[in-house]
Amino acid sequence: MKLQEKLDRHKKNFVKSAPADALAVMQSALKDLRASGILERTVKKGDTAPAFTLMNYDGHAVALQGLLNDGPVVLGFYRGRW
């Protein structure tokens, strides 16, 4: 099964089980985000990432270029501490 199919199935199951008021809040927030124009300013597939250095989960500085020297890189973005 392809990733998109898994994501679609997960979303369908979530929508069936989530409280209606929570879904309404999510839909409203999504509508607001789309209206803000944020999607036009996001990184798109194939875009080149700027050079950057960030702290990893252990608090050590990691530079993108150093990682790219070892091969392709997948970036994961965390909203914050969970």
C-alpha distances in whole Angstrom, upper triangle without the diagonal:
4,7,8,6,7,10,11,11,13,15,16,16,19,21,21,23,24,28,29,31,29,27,30,31,27,27,31,30,27,30,32,30,29,33,34,33,31,28,30,31,27,26,24,21,24,27,29,29,33,34,34,35,34,34,31,31,34,36,36,36,33,34,31,33,33,30,29,32,29,26,23,23,21,23,22,24,26,28,30,31,29
4,6,5,6,9,10,11,13,14,16,17,18,20,22,23,24,28,29,31,28,26,29,29,25,25,29,28,25,27,30,27,26,30,31,29,27,24,26,27,24,22,20,18,20,23,25,26,29,31,31,32,31,32,29,29,32,34,34,34,31,31,28,30,31,27,26,29,27,24,21,21,18,20,19,22,23,25,28,29,28
4,5,5,6,9,10,10,12,14,15,16,18,20,21,22,26,26,28,25,23,26,26,22,23,26,25,22,25,27,24,23,27,28,27,24,21,24,24,21,20,18,16,18,21,23,23,27,28,28,29,28,28,26,26,29,31,31,31,28,28,25,28,28,25,24,27,25,22,19,18,15,17,16,18,20,22,24,25,24
4,5,5,6,9,10,10,12,14,15,16,18,20,21,24,24,26,23,21,24,24,20,20,23,22,19,22,24,22,21,25,26,24,22,19,22,23,20,19,17,15,18,21,23,24,27,29,29,30,29,30,28,28,31,33,33,33,30,30,27,29,31,27,26,30,28,25,21,20,17,18,17,19,20,22,25,26,25
4,5,5,6,9,10,11,12,14,15,17,19,20,23,24,26,24,21,24,25,21,21,25,24,21,23,26,24,23,27,28,27,25,22,25,26,23,23,20,19,22,24,27,27,31,33,33,34,32,33,31,30,33,35,36,36,33,33,30,33,34,30,30,33,31,28,24,24,20,21,20,22,23,24,27,28,27
4,5,5,6,9,10,11,12,14,16,17,18,22,23,25,22,20,23,24,20,21,24,24,21,24,26,24,24,27,29,28,26,23,26,27,24,23,21,20,23,25,27,27,31,32,32,32,31,31,28,27,31,33,34,34,31,32,29,32,33,29,29,32,30,27,24,23,19,20,18,20,21,22,25,26,24
4,5,5,6,9,10,10,12,14,15,16,19,20,22,19,17,20,20,17,17,21,20,17,20,22,20,20,24,25,24,22,20,23,24,20,20,19,18,21,23,25,25,28,30,30,30,29,29,27,26,29,31,32,32,30,30,28,31,32,28,28,31,30,27,24,22,18,19,17,18,18,19,22,23,21
4,5,5,6,9,10,11,12,14,15,19,19,21,19,16,19,20,17,16,20,20,17,19,22,21,20,23,25,24,23,20,23,25,22,22,20,19,23,25,28,28,31,33,33,34,32,32,30,29,33,35,36,36,33,34,31,34,35,32,31,35,33,30,27,25,22,22,20,21,21,22,25,26,24
4,5,5,6,9,10,11,13,14,18,19,21,19,17,20,21,18,18,22,22,19,22,25,23,23,26,28,28,26,24,27,28,25,25,24,23,26,28,31,30,34,36,35,36,34,34,32,30,34,36,37,37,35,36,33,36,37,33,33,36,35,32,29,27,24,24,22,23,23,23,26,27,24
4,5,5,6,9,10,11,12,16,17,19,16,15,18,19,16,17,20,20,18,21,23,22,22,25,27,27,25,23,26,27,24,24,23,23,26,28,30,29,32,34,33,33,31,31,29,27,31,33,34,34,33,34,31,34,35,32,32,35,33,31,28,26,22,22,19,20,20,20,23,23,21
4,5,5,6,9,10,10,14,14,16,14,11,15,16,13,13,17,16,14,17,20,19,19,22,24,24,22,20,24,25,22,23,22,22,26,27,29,29,32,34,33,34,31,31,30,28,32,33,35,35,33,34,32,35,36,33,33,36,35,32,29,27,23,22,20,20,20,20,22,23,21
4,5,5,6,9,10,13,14,17,15,12,15,17,14,14,18,19,17,19,22,21,21,24,26,26,25,23,26,28,25,26,25,25,29,30,33,32,35,37,37,37,35,35,33,32,35,37,39,39,37,38,36,39,40,36,36,40,38,35,32,30,26,26,24,24,23,23,26,27,24
4,6,5,6,9,12,13,16,14,13,16,18,15,16,20,20,19,21,24,23,24,27,28,29,27,26,29,30,28,28,27,27,31,32,35,34,37,39,38,38,35,35,33,31,35,36,38,39,37,38,36,39,40,37,37,40,39,36,33,31,27,27,24,24,23,23,25,26,23
4,5,5,6,10,11,13,11,10,13,14,12,13,17,17,16,19,21,21,21,24,26,26,25,24,27,28,26,27,26,26,30,31,33,32,35,37,35,36,33,33,31,29,32,34,36,37,35,37,35,38,39,35,36,39,38,36,32,30,26,25,22,22,21,20,22,23,20
4,6,5,8,9,11,10,7,11,13,11,11,15,15,14,17,19,19,20,22,24,25,24,23,27,28,26,27,27,27,31,32,34,33,36,38,37,38,35,35,33,32,35,37,39,39,38,39,37,40,41,38,38,42,40,38,35,32,28,27,25,24,23,22,24,25,22
4,6,9,9,13,12,10,13,15,14,14,18,19,18,20,23,23,23,26,28,29,28,27,30,32,29,31,30,30,34,35,38,37,40,42,40,41,38,38,36,34,38,39,41,42,41,42,40,43,44,41,41,45,43,41,37,35,31,30,28,27,26,25,27,28,25
4,7,9,12,11,10,13,15,14,15,18,19,19,21,24,24,25,27,29,30,29,28,32,32,30,31,31,31,35,36,38,37,40,42,40,40,37,37,35,32,36,37,40,41,40,41,39,43,43,40,41,44,43,41,37,35,31,30,27,26,25,24,25,25,22
4,6,8,7,7,10,11,11,12,15,16,16,18,20,21,22,24,26,27,26,26,29,30,28,30,30,30,34,35,37,36,38,40,38,38,35,35,33,31,34,36,38,39,38,39,38,41,42,39,40,43,42,40,37,34,30,29,26,24,23,21,23,23,20
4,6,5,6,9,10,11,12,14,16,17,19,20,21,23,25,26,28,27,27,31,31,30,32,32,33,37,37,39,38,40,42,40,40,37,37,35,33,36,37,40,41,40,42,40,44,45,42,43,46,45,43,40,37,33,32,28,27,25,23,24,24,21
4,5,5,6,9,10,10,12,14,15,16,18,20,21,22,24,27,26,26,29,31,29,31,32,33,37,37,39,38,40,42,41,41,38,38,37,35,39,39,42,42,42,43,41,45,46,43,44,48,46,44,41,38,35,33,30,28,26,24,26,26,24
4,5,5,6,9,10,11,12,14,15,17,18,20,21,23,25,25,25,29,30,28,31,32,33,37,37,39,38,39,41,40,40,37,37,36,34,38,38,41,41,41,42,41,44,46,43,44,47,47,45,41,38,35,32,29,27,25,23,24,25,23
4,5,5,6,9,10,11,12,14,15,17,18,20,21,24,22,23,27,27,26,28,29,30,34,34,36,34,36,38,36,36,33,33,32,31,34,34,37,38,37,38,37,41,42,39,40,44,43,41,38,35,31,29,26,23,22,19,21,21,19
4,5,5,6,9,10,10,12,14,15,16,18,20,22,21,21,25,26,24,26,27,28,32,32,34,33,35,37,36,36,34,34,33,31,35,36,38,38,37,38,37,40,41,39,39,43,42,40,36,34,30,28,25,23,22,20,22,23,21
4,5,5,6,9,10,11,12,14,15,16,18,21,20,21,24,25,25,27,28,29,33,33,35,34,36,39,37,38,35,36,35,34,37,37,40,40,39,40,38,42,43,41,41,45,44,42,39,36,32,30,27,25,24,21,23,25,23
4,6,5,6,9,10,11,12,14,15,17,19,19,19,23,23,23,25,26,28,32,31,34,32,34,36,34,35,32,33,32,31,34,34,37,37,36,37,36,39,41,39,39,43,43,41,37,34,31,28,25,23,21,18,20,22,20
4,5,5,6,9,10,10,12,14,15,17,16,17,20,21,20,22,23,25,29,28,30,29,31,33,32,32,30,30,30,29,32,32,35,34,34,34,33,36,38,35,36,40,39,37,34,31,27,25,22,20,19,16,18,20,19
4,5,5,6,9,10,11,12,14,16,16,16,19,21,20,22,23,25,28,28,31,30,32,34,33,34,32,33,32,31,35,35,37,37,36,36,34,38,40,37,37,41,41,38,35,32,28,26,24,22,21,19,22,24,22
4,5,5,6,9,10,11,12,15,15,16,19,20,20,23,24,26,30,29,32,30,32,35,33,35,32,33,33,32,36,36,38,37,37,37,35,39,40,38,39,42,42,40,36,34,30,28,25,23,22,19,22,24,23
4,5,5,6,9,10,11,13,12,14,17,17,17,20,21,24,27,26,29,27,29,31,30,31,29,29,29,29,32,32,34,34,33,33,32,35,37,35,35,39,39,37,33,31,27,25,22,19,19,16,18,21,20
4,5,5,6,9,10,11,11,11,14,16,15,18,18,21,24,24,26,25,27,30,29,30,28,29,29,29,33,32,34,33,32,32,30,34,36,33,33,37,37,35,31,28,25,23,21,18,18,16,19,22,21
4,5,5,6,9,11,11,11,14,16,16,19,20,22,26,25,28,27,29,32,31,33,31,32,32,32,36,36,37,36,35,35,33,36,38,36,36,40,40,38,34,31,28,26,24,22,22,19,23,25,25
4,5,5,6,9,10,11,14,15,16,19,20,23,26,25,27,26,28,31,30,31,29,31,31,31,35,34,36,35,34,34,32,35,37,36,36,39,40,38,34,31,28,26,24,21,21,18,21,24,24
4,5,5,7,6,8,11,12,12,15,17,20,23,21,24,23,24,27,26,28,26,28,28,28,32,31,33,31,31,30,28,31,34,32,32,36,36,34,30,28,25,22,20,18,18,16,19,22,22
4,5,6,6,7,9,11,12,15,15,18,22,20,23,23,24,28,27,29,28,30,30,31,34,34,35,33,32,31,29,32,35,33,32,36,36,34,30,28,25,23,22,19,20,18,22,25,25
4,5,8,9,10,12,14,17,18,21,24,23,26,25,26,30,29,31,30,32,33,33,37,36,37,36,35,34,32,35,37,36,35,39,39,37,34,31,29,26,25,23,23,21,24,27,28
4,5,8,9,10,12,16,17,21,23,21,24,23,24,27,26,28,27,29,30,31,35,33,35,33,32,31,29,32,35,33,33,37,38,36,32,30,27,24,23,21,21,19,22,25,26
4,5,6,7,9,13,14,18,20,18,21,20,21,25,25,27,27,29,30,31,34,33,34,32,31,30,28,30,33,32,31,34,35,33,30,28,25,23,22,20,21,20,23,27,27
4,5,5,7,10,12,16,18,16,18,18,19,22,22,24,23,25,26,27,31,29,30,28,27,26,24,27,30,28,28,31,32,30,27,24,22,19,19,16,18,16,19,23,24
4,5,5,9,9,13,15,14,17,17,18,22,22,24,24,26,26,28,31,30,31,29,27,26,24,26,29,27,26,30,31,28,25,23,20,18,18,16,18,17,21,24,25
4,6,9,9,13,15,13,16,16,17,21,22,25,25,27,28,30,33,32,32,30,28,26,24,26,29,28,26,30,31,29,25,23,22,20,20,18,21,20,23,27,28
4,7,9,13,14,12,14,13,14,18,18,21,21,24,25,27,30,29,29,26,25,23,21,23,26,25,24,28,29,27,24,21,20,18,18,16,18,18,21,25,26
4,6,10,12,10,12,11,13,16,17,19,19,22,22,24,27,26,26,24,22,21,19,21,24,22,21,25,26,24,20,18,16,14,14,13,16,15,19,22,24
4,7,9,6,8,8,11,14,15,17,18,20,21,23,26,25,25,23,20,19,16,18,21,19,18,22,23,20,17,15,13,12,13,12,15,16,19,23,24
4,6,6,9,10,13,16,17,20,21,23,23,25,28,28,27,25,23,21,18,19,22,20,19,22,23,20,17,15,14,13,14,14,18,19,22,25,26
4,6,9,10,14,17,18,21,21,24,23,25,28,28,28,25,22,21,17,19,21,19,17,20,21,18,14,13,12,12,14,15,19,20,23,26,27
4,6,9,13,15,17,20,21,24,24,26,29,29,28,25,22,20,16,17,20,18,15,18,19,16,13,13,12,13,16,17,21,23,26,29,30
4,6,9,13,15,18,19,22,22,25,28,27,26,23,20,18,14,15,19,17,15,18,19,17,14,13,13,13,15,16,20,21,24,27,29
4,6,9,12,15,17,20,21,23,26,25,24,21,18,15,11,12,15,14,12,15,17,15,12,12,12,12,15,16,20,22,24,27,29
4,7,8,12,13,17,17,20,23,22,20,17,14,12,9,10,13,13,11,14,16,15,12,10,11,10,13,13,17,19,21,24,26
4,6,10,12,16,17,21,23,21,19,16,14,11,9,9,13,13,12,15,17,16,15,13,14,12,15,15,18,20,22,24,27
4,7,10,14,15,19,20,19,17,13,11,8,6,7,10,11,10,13,15,15,14,13,14,13,16,16,19,21,22,24,27
4,7,10,12,16,17,15,14,10,8,6,6,8,10,11,12,14,16,16,15,13,14,12,14,14,16,18,19,21,24
4,7,9,13,14,12,10,6,5,4,6,9,9,10,12,14,16,17,16,14,15,12,14,14,16,18,18,19,22
4,6,10,11,9,8,5,5,7,8,11,12,12,14,16,17,18,17,14,14,11,12,11,12,14,14,16,19
4,7,7,5,5,4,6,9,11,14,13,13,16,18,18,20,19,16,15,13,13,12,12,14,13,14,17
4,5,5,5,6,6,10,11,14,13,12,15,17,17,18,17,14,14,11,11,11,11,14,13,13,16
4,6,7,10,10,14,15,18,17,15,18,20,19,20,19,16,15,13,12,12,11,13,11,11,13
4,6,9,10,14,16,19,17,16,20,21,20,21,21,18,18,16,15,15,14,17,15,13,16
4,7,9,13,15,18,16,16,20,21,21,22,22,19,19,17,16,15,14,16,14,14,16
4,6,10,13,15,13,13,17,18,18,20,20,17,18,16,16,16,16,19,17,17,20
4,7,10,12,11,12,15,16,16,18,19,16,17,15,16,16,16,19,17,18,21
4,7,9,7,8,11,12,13,15,15,12,13,12,14,14,16,18,18,19,22
4,5,5,7,9,10,12,13,13,11,13,12,14,15,17,20,20,21,24
4,5,5,6,9,10,11,10,8,10,9,12,14,16,19,20,22,24
4,5,5,6,9,10,10,10,13,13,16,17,20,23,24,26,28
4,5,5,7,9,11,10,13,14,17,18,21,24,24,25,28
4,5,5,7,8,7,10,11,14,16,19,22,23,24,26
4,5,5,6,6,10,11,15,17,20,24,25,26,28
4,6,8,10,13,15,18,21,24,27,28,29,31
4,7,9,12,14,17,20,23,27,27,28,30
4,7,10,13,16,19,22,26,27,28,30
4,7,10,13,16,20,23,25,26,27
4,6,10,13,16,19,21,22,24
4,7,10,13,17,18,20,21
4,7,10,13,15,17,18
4,7,10,12,14,15
4,7,9,11,13
4,5,8,9
4,7,8
4,6
4
